Amino acid sequence: MRKLKGLSLVLFCFIFLFSACSGGSNSAKTVTEPSPPSEANTTTKTPEKTEPEQTEAPPVDLGGRVIKVAAWWDLKPAGTTAGEKARLEKIAEVEKKYNCKFEFVNVPFKEYMNKFTTSVLAGEPFADIVQMEYKSALPAIIKGQLLPISEFTTEKSNINNKGDLITKSPSIGGGEYAFDNPGTIGLGLHYNRDLFKKLGLPDLQELYNKGEWNWEKLLEIAKQATKDTDNDGKTDVWGYSGWAIDAIKHFTAANGGKLVDDENSKEMLSDPRTIQAAEFVNRLYNVDKVVRVKTGNKTNWEETNTFKDGNVAMFTAAEWQLKDLTFEVGIVPIPNGPQGSPKQTYANTAQASKFIPKGVKDPAAVYQAYEETFNIPPTEEYPGQDYLESIYTNQEDIDMIREHIAGTGVITIDEAYAGYPTGAFVEDIIVKNQSVTATAEKYKQQAQAAVDKLGK
């Protein structure tokens, strides 16, 4: 394997967002604050970055106004990399040009949405540009609390042309509302390369490249990896670990489905693709029993960290969870199911981007100034290079992400619908070992009612 040279260990502060938590509203999960997000939420591949086009509109005198940009972490560039230093210089230049000041507002995650809602309802948004998860943005859009991109951009805006400074995020609520700086990342199935070598298992990237990577192959390898290696009568190595709620979402996506069809306002727990995925995950947990459950609770979010002990062969985890490991990891796409395709390989449960709230004064001038703060000479060969190279030390893994994983996420926002029974659905199947088909039928009406209620 080719090792990367000159690895940057400092994350770009303007790389966004991969929050950790997702799942049904009734899930038995541990509530945790999302990690500072990365480009894991970028669901479309971005072009190689070249020198930005000069499409800036004439400056507007903002009269010393403070433009607030908010998230639940500090978005201000730290100034430790060439790109961060260049952007800090550009911010200062833009502040002088527009007679304004940028302030980066850090609001604790637990307080964030309440602060957004109360301030917007009062007609005084707490920030001019807000980072927001799609599952929170959808209800806000339906209530008219977020502005569509068309209301604050012009035909000269970079976002409406080359889109190498700011790009449009995937549509939501039937329109374009979200934006962010380009990035390259995606969630795949990671594997413990050291453990694979020790157990004599085939490398997953080789299987993928040969077209042999599918659900049955994953199960076959998971069964081979689950064993008692010290002959004490107890299993001490397992084939798979993860959060059961996420597992069903990911394998549903890899089978061509999603838990909610938000475009058509339709529940999808009863969809054959979801049922097929849930049956496969149940097989991993309860039939072949190849999953390590460290906490004793299969629906505990903390199970996403179980792989860190080094005794699990394969696991689904976000890239930001890979820090300080004692073993080497590799990555491949989550294998497609019988009804899936390479165009859709994982559930993007943490999609988040920037939005401008209703009530922001002069939103077009605010956006124009913000967009120009990214008009700096490129310091990367492609968007997100520094971040990827700070996480992955093998070029093969980066190539796999860029060529086969980035752009294959399916935005999954079942949590946007209050009362949507994802958690109960997974609990009945994975914990109580109930029939998948019967469970889907049990929760079908409740799920559809939750979808219908949001629009009322």
C-alpha positions as CSV (number, residue, x, y, z in Angstrom):
1,M,0.0,0.0,0.0
2,R,1.1,3.5,-0.8
3,K,1.6,5.7,2.3
4,L,0.8,9.4,2.0
5,K,3.7,11.8,2.5
6,G,3.5,15.2,4.2
7,L,0.4,14.3,6.0
8,S,-1.5,17.3,7.4
9,L,-2.8,16.6,10.9
10,V,-4.8,19.8,11.3
11,L,-8.4,19.9,10.1
12,F,-9.7,22.8,8.0
13,C,-12.0,24.7,10.3
14,F,-14.4,25.4,7.4
15,I,-14.8,21.7,6.5
16,F,-18.4,20.7,7.3
17,L,-20.5,18.5,8.7
18,F,-20.7,15.0,10.0
19,S,-22.7,14.7,13.0
20,A,-22.6,11.5,14.8
21,C,-26.2,10.8,15.9
22,S,-29.1,9.7,13.8
23,G,-32.0,7.2,14.1
24,G,-35.7,7.0,15.0
25,S,-37.3,9.3,17.5
26,N,-38.1,6.4,19.7
27,S,-34.7,4.8,19.6
28,A,-33.0,3.7,22.8
29,K,-29.9,5.7,21.9
30,T,-27.4,7.6,24.0
31,V,-27.8,11.3,23.3
32,T,-24.5,12.7,22.3
33,E,-23.4,16.0,20.8
34,P,-22.3,15.7,17.2
35,S,-18.6,16.0,16.4
36,P,-17.5,19.1,14.5
37,P,-18.7,18.0,11.1
38,S,-16.7,17.4,7.9
39,E,-17.5,17.1,4.2
40,A,-19.2,13.8,5.0
41,N,-22.4,15.7,4.2
42,T,-21.3,16.5,0.7
43,T,-23.5,14.2,-1.4
44,T,-22.3,15.2,-4.8
45,K,-18.8,14.9,-6.2
46,T,-17.0,18.2,-6.8
47,P,-14.7,19.1,-9.6
48,E,-11.0,19.6,-9.3
49,K,-10.5,23.1,-7.8
50,T,-8.8,25.6,-10.1
51,E,-8.1,29.3,-9.7
52,P,-11.5,31.0,-8.8
53,E,-13.3,33.0,-11.3
54,Q,-13.7,36.7,-10.6
55,T,-17.5,37.0,-10.7
56,E,-17.9,39.3,-7.7
57,A,-20.6,41.9,-7.7
58,P,-19.9,45.5,-6.7
59,P,-19.3,45.9,-3.0
60,V,-22.1,47.1,-0.7
61,D,-21.3,49.4,2.3
62,L,-22.7,47.5,5.2
63,G,-22.1,50.4,7.6
64,G,-19.9,48.5,10.1
65,R,-22.5,45.7,10.4
66,V,-21.5,42.5,12.2
67,I,-22.2,39.4,10.1
68,K,-22.7,36.4,12.4
69,V,-22.0,32.9,11.2
70,A,-23.2,30.2,13.6
71,A,-22.6,26.5,14.3
72,W,-22.2,24.3,17.4
73,W,-18.5,24.5,17.1
74,D,-16.0,27.3,16.2
75,L,-16.1,28.0,12.4
76,K,-13.4,30.6,12.5
77,P,-10.3,29.4,10.6
78,A,-7.6,28.5,13.1
79,G,-4.8,29.8,10.9
80,T,-2.6,26.8,11.2
81,T,-2.6,25.7,7.6
82,A,-1.8,27.6,4.4
83,G,-5.5,27.5,3.4
84,E,-6.7,28.8,6.8
85,K,-4.1,31.6,6.8
86,A,-5.2,32.6,3.3
87,R,-8.8,32.7,4.3
88,L,-8.2,34.7,7.4
89,E,-6.4,37.3,5.2
90,K,-9.3,37.2,2.8
91,I,-11.8,37.7,5.6
92,A,-10.0,40.8,6.7
93,E,-9.9,42.0,3.1
94,V,-13.7,41.4,2.7
95,E,-14.4,43.2,6.0
96,K,-12.6,46.3,4.8
97,K,-14.2,46.1,1.3
98,Y,-17.8,45.8,2.6
99,N,-17.3,47.8,5.9
100,C,-18.4,44.9,8.0
101,K,-17.1,42.4,10.6
102,F,-17.5,38.6,10.7
103,E,-18.3,37.0,14.0
104,F,-18.3,33.2,14.3
105,V,-20.9,32.2,16.9
106,N,-20.5,28.9,18.8
107,V,-23.7,27.7,20.4
108,P,-23.9,24.4,22.3
109,F,-25.7,21.8,20.2
110,K,-28.4,21.2,22.9
111,E,-29.3,24.9,22.8
112,Y,-28.9,25.5,19.1
113,M,-32.3,24.8,17.6
114,N,-34.2,26.4,20.5
115,K,-32.1,29.6,20.0
116,F,-32.7,29.5,16.2
117,T,-36.5,29.0,16.6
118,T,-37.1,31.6,19.3
119,S,-35.0,34.3,17.6
120,V,-36.5,33.7,14.2
121,L,-40.1,33.8,15.6
122,A,-39.1,37.1,17.3
123,G,-38.0,38.5,13.9
124,E,-34.4,38.8,15.0
125,P,-32.4,35.7,13.9
126,F,-29.5,35.1,16.3
127,A,-27.2,34.7,13.3
128,D,-27.2,35.7,9.6
129,I,-25.8,32.4,8.4
130,V,-26.6,29.2,10.3
131,Q,-25.3,25.7,10.2
132,M,-28.2,23.3,10.4
133,E,-28.9,19.6,10.0
134,Y,-31.3,18.7,7.3
135,K,-33.5,16.9,9.7
136,S,-34.0,20.2,11.6
137,A,-34.0,22.3,8.4
138,L,-37.0,20.6,6.8
139,P,-39.6,21.6,9.5
140,A,-38.1,25.1,9.4
141,I,-38.5,25.3,5.7
142,I,-42.1,24.1,5.8
143,K,-42.8,26.9,8.4
144,G,-41.1,29.5,6.1
145,Q,-38.2,30.2,8.5
146,L,-35.4,29.7,5.9
147,L,-34.8,31.6,2.7
148,P,-34.4,29.9,-0.7
149,I,-31.1,30.5,-2.4
150,S,-32.8,32.4,-5.2
151,E,-33.7,35.2,-2.7
152,F,-30.1,36.0,-1.8
153,T,-28.0,35.2,-4.8
154,T,-27.7,36.7,-8.3
155,E,-26.7,35.5,-11.7
156,K,-23.2,36.7,-11.0
157,S,-22.8,34.7,-7.7
158,N,-20.2,32.0,-7.8
159,I,-22.7,29.5,-6.5
160,N,-24.8,30.0,-9.7
161,N,-21.8,29.7,-12.0
162,K,-18.6,27.7,-11.4
163,G,-19.5,26.8,-7.8
164,D,-16.0,26.3,-6.7
165,L,-16.2,28.8,-3.8
166,I,-19.6,27.9,-2.5
167,T,-21.8,25.1,-3.9
168,K,-25.5,24.4,-3.7
169,S,-26.2,21.6,-1.2
170,P,-28.8,19.0,-2.2
171,S,-32.4,20.2,-2.5
172,I,-34.7,20.0,0.5
173,G,-38.3,20.7,1.0
174,G,-38.8,20.8,-2.7
175,G,-36.3,23.6,-3.4
176,E,-32.7,24.9,-3.0
177,Y,-32.1,26.4,0.4
178,A,-28.7,25.1,1.5
179,F,-25.1,26.0,0.6
180,D,-21.6,25.1,1.7
181,N,-18.0,25.1,0.6
182,P,-17.1,22.1,-1.6
183,G,-15.7,18.9,-0.1
184,T,-15.0,15.3,-0.8
185,I,-16.0,12.6,1.7
186,G,-18.5,9.8,2.3
187,L,-19.3,7.0,4.7
188,G,-18.2,3.5,3.9
189,L,-17.6,0.2,5.6
190,H,-14.2,0.3,7.4
191,Y,-12.2,-2.8,8.2
192,N,-9.3,-3.6,10.5
193,R,-6.5,-4.4,8.1
194,D,-4.3,-5.7,10.9
195,L,-6.9,-8.1,12.1
196,F,-7.7,-9.2,8.5
197,K,-4.0,-10.1,8.0
198,K,-3.8,-11.9,11.3
199,L,-6.9,-14.0,10.4
200,G,-5.9,-14.6,6.8
201,L,-9.0,-12.9,5.4
202,P,-9.1,-11.5,1.9
203,D,-8.6,-7.7,1.5
204,L,-11.9,-6.1,0.9
205,Q,-10.6,-3.6,-1.6
206,E,-9.4,-6.5,-3.8
207,L,-12.8,-8.1,-3.5
208,Y,-14.5,-4.8,-4.5
209,N,-12.2,-4.3,-7.5
210,K,-13.0,-7.8,-8.7
211,G,-16.7,-7.2,-8.4
212,E,-17.1,-9.8,-5.6
213,W,-18.2,-7.4,-2.8
214,N,-21.9,-8.0,-1.9
215,W,-24.0,-8.8,1.1
216,E,-23.3,-12.5,1.0
217,K,-19.6,-11.9,0.9
218,L,-19.8,-9.6,3.8
219,L,-21.7,-12.2,5.8
220,E,-19.2,-14.9,4.8
221,I,-16.2,-12.9,6.0
222,A,-18.0,-11.8,9.2
223,K,-18.6,-15.5,10.0
224,Q,-15.0,-16.4,9.3
225,A,-13.8,-13.6,11.6
226,T,-16.1,-14.4,14.5
227,K,-14.2,-16.9,16.6
228,D,-12.4,-17.9,19.8
229,T,-8.8,-17.2,19.0
230,D,-7.4,-18.2,22.4
231,N,-9.3,-21.4,22.9
232,D,-10.9,-20.4,26.2
233,G,-14.4,-21.3,25.0
234,K,-15.5,-17.7,24.4
235,T,-15.7,-15.6,21.3
236,D,-13.0,-12.9,21.4
237,V,-13.1,-11.6,17.8
238,W,-16.2,-10.6,15.9
239,G,-17.0,-9.9,12.3
240,Y,-19.0,-6.7,12.6
241,S,-20.0,-4.0,15.0
242,G,-22.1,-0.8,14.8
243,W,-25.3,0.9,15.9
244,A,-28.2,-1.2,14.8
245,I,-30.4,1.7,13.9
246,D,-27.7,3.1,11.6
247,A,-27.0,-0.4,10.2
248,I,-30.6,-0.7,8.9
249,K,-30.5,2.7,7.4
250,H,-27.2,2.1,5.6
251,F,-28.1,-1.3,4.3
252,T,-31.5,0.0,3.2
253,A,-29.7,2.7,1.2
254,A,-27.3,0.2,-0.2
255,N,-30.4,-1.8,-1.3
256,G,-31.8,1.2,-3.3
257,G,-34.2,2.4,-0.6
258,K,-34.6,4.9,2.2
259,L,-36.7,5.0,5.4
260,V,-38.8,7.9,4.3
261,D,-39.6,9.2,0.8
262,D,-39.6,12.8,1.7
263,E,-40.1,14.0,-1.8
264,N,-43.4,12.1,-2.1
265,S,-44.3,12.3,1.6
266,K,-44.4,8.5,2.0
267,E,-43.4,6.2,4.7
268,M,-40.9,3.5,3.6
269,L,-40.7,1.1,6.5
270,S,-43.0,-1.2,4.6
271,D,-41.0,-0.9,1.4
272,P,-39.6,-4.2,0.2
273,R,-36.1,-2.8,0.0
274,T,-36.3,-1.7,3.6
275,I,-37.7,-5.1,4.7
276,Q,-35.0,-6.9,2.8
277,A,-32.3,-4.8,4.5
278,A,-33.8,-5.2,7.9
279,E,-33.8,-9.0,7.4
280,F,-30.1,-8.9,6.5
281,V,-29.2,-6.9,9.5
282,N,-31.3,-9.2,11.7
283,R,-29.3,-12.1,10.2
284,L,-26.1,-10.5,11.3
285,Y,-27.3,-9.9,14.8
286,N,-29.6,-12.8,15.7
287,V,-29.1,-15.6,13.2
288,D,-25.4,-15.8,12.5
289,K,-24.5,-13.8,15.6
290,V,-21.4,-12.1,14.1
291,V,-21.9,-8.7,15.8
292,R,-20.1,-7.6,18.9
293,V,-22.4,-5.7,21.3
294,K,-20.1,-4.2,23.9
295,T,-22.7,-2.3,25.9
296,G,-25.2,-5.1,25.9
297,N,-27.7,-2.8,24.1
298,K,-27.9,-3.3,20.4
299,T,-29.6,0.1,19.9
300,N,-27.1,2.1,21.9
301,W,-25.4,4.7,19.9
302,E,-22.2,4.0,21.8
303,E,-21.9,0.8,19.8
304,T,-20.5,3.0,17.0
305,N,-17.3,3.1,19.1
306,T,-17.0,-0.7,19.8
307,F,-14.6,-1.2,16.9
308,K,-11.9,0.8,18.7
309,D,-11.0,-2.1,20.9
310,G,-9.4,-3.8,17.8
311,N,-11.3,-7.0,18.0
312,V,-13.9,-6.3,15.3
313,A,-13.2,-7.0,11.6
314,M,-15.7,-4.7,9.9
315,F,-17.6,-1.7,11.1
316,T,-19.6,1.3,10.0
317,A,-18.2,4.5,11.5
318,A,-17.7,8.1,10.5
319,E,-14.2,9.2,9.5
320,W,-13.8,11.5,12.5
321,Q,-14.1,8.5,14.8
322,L,-10.9,7.0,13.4
323,K,-8.5,9.1,15.4
324,D,-5.9,7.6,17.7
325,L,-6.4,4.0,16.7
326,T,-3.8,1.3,17.4
327,F,-4.5,-0.6,14.2
328,E,-4.6,0.2,10.5
329,V,-7.9,0.6,8.7
330,G,-9.2,0.3,5.2
331,I,-12.4,1.3,3.6
332,V,-14.8,0.1,0.9
333,P,-18.4,1.1,0.0
334,I,-21.1,-0.6,2.0
335,P,-21.9,-3.5,-0.3
336,N,-25.0,-3.2,-2.5
337,G,-28.0,-5.4,-1.8
338,P,-30.0,-7.4,-4.4
339,Q,-31.9,-4.2,-5.4
340,G,-29.1,-1.7,-5.0
341,S,-26.6,-0.1,-7.3
342,P,-23.2,1.6,-7.0
343,K,-24.9,5.0,-7.2
344,Q,-26.4,4.6,-3.7
345,T,-24.2,3.0,-1.0
346,Y,-25.0,4.6,2.3
347,A,-27.5,6.6,4.3
348,N,-26.4,10.2,4.8
349,T,-28.1,10.6,8.2
350,A,-26.0,13.7,9.1
351,Q,-26.4,15.9,6.1
352,A,-26.0,19.6,7.2
353,S,-25.2,22.8,5.5
354,K,-25.5,26.6,5.8
355,F,-28.8,28.4,5.6
356,I,-30.0,32.1,5.8
357,P,-32.9,32.5,8.2
358,K,-36.0,34.6,7.4
359,G,-35.7,38.0,8.9
360,V,-32.0,38.6,8.1
361,K,-31.4,42.1,6.9
362,D,-29.9,42.5,3.4
363,P,-29.4,38.8,2.9
364,A,-28.0,39.2,-0.6
365,A,-25.2,41.5,0.7
366,V,-24.5,39.1,3.6
367,Y,-24.2,36.2,1.3
368,Q,-22.1,38.1,-1.3
369,A,-19.6,39.0,1.4
370,Y,-19.5,35.5,2.9
371,E,-19.0,33.9,-0.5
372,E,-16.1,36.2,-1.3
373,T,-14.2,35.1,1.9
374,F,-13.6,31.8,0.1
375,N,-12.1,33.4,-3.0
376,I,-8.5,32.5,-2.3
377,P,-5.8,30.7,-4.3
378,P,-6.4,27.0,-4.1
379,T,-4.1,25.1,-1.6
380,E,-5.4,21.6,-2.4
381,E,-5.4,19.4,-5.4
382,Y,-9.1,18.7,-4.8
383,P,-11.7,20.0,-2.2
384,G,-11.1,18.4,1.2
385,Q,-7.7,17.0,0.4
386,D,-6.1,18.2,3.7
387,Y,-8.9,16.7,5.7
388,L,-8.9,13.3,4.0
389,E,-5.1,13.1,4.4
390,S,-5.3,13.9,8.0
391,I,-7.5,10.9,8.5
392,Y,-6.4,8.2,6.0
393,T,-2.7,7.3,5.6
394,N,-3.1,5.0,2.6
395,Q,-3.7,6.5,-0.8
396,E,-5.8,3.5,-1.7
397,D,-8.4,4.5,0.9
398,I,-8.5,8.1,-0.3
399,D,-8.9,6.9,-3.9
400,M,-11.7,4.5,-2.9
401,I,-13.5,7.4,-1.2
402,R,-13.1,9.8,-4.0
403,E,-13.9,7.4,-6.8
404,H,-16.5,5.0,-5.3
405,I,-18.0,6.5,-2.1
406,A,-18.2,10.3,-2.4
407,G,-21.5,11.3,-3.9
408,T,-23.3,8.0,-3.2
409,G,-25.0,9.0,0.1
410,V,-28.8,9.1,0.3
411,I,-30.0,11.8,2.6
412,T,-32.1,10.1,5.3
413,I,-34.1,12.5,7.5
414,D,-36.7,10.3,9.2
415,E,-35.9,12.2,12.4
416,A,-37.5,15.3,10.8
417,Y,-40.9,13.7,11.4
418,A,-41.9,13.8,15.0
419,G,-43.1,10.4,16.1
420,Y,-41.7,8.5,13.1
421,P,-41.2,5.0,14.7
422,T,-37.7,4.1,13.4
423,G,-36.4,3.3,16.8
424,A,-39.4,1.1,17.7
425,F,-39.2,-0.6,14.4
426,V,-35.5,-1.5,14.9
427,E,-36.0,-2.4,18.6
428,D,-38.7,-4.9,17.8
429,I,-36.7,-6.6,15.0
430,I,-33.1,-6.5,16.4
431,V,-33.7,-6.6,20.2
432,K,-37.1,-8.5,20.4
433,N,-36.3,-10.6,17.3
434,Q,-39.8,-10.0,15.9
435,S,-40.8,-10.7,12.3
436,V,-39.6,-8.0,10.0
437,T,-42.7,-8.0,7.8
438,A,-45.0,-8.1,10.7
439,T,-43.1,-5.2,12.4
440,A,-43.3,-3.1,9.3
441,E,-47.0,-3.7,9.1
442,K,-47.3,-2.8,12.8
443,Y,-45.7,0.6,12.4
444,K,-46.8,1.5,8.9
445,Q,-49.7,3.7,9.8
446,Q,-47.9,5.4,12.6
447,A,-45.0,6.2,10.2
448,Q,-47.3,7.6,7.5
449,A,-49.2,9.7,10.1
450,A,-45.9,11.3,11.3
451,V,-45.1,12.2,7.7
452,D,-48.5,13.6,7.1
453,K,-48.4,15.7,10.3
454,L,-45.3,17.6,9.4
455,G,-47.0,19.4,6.5
456,K,-50.0,20.5,8.6
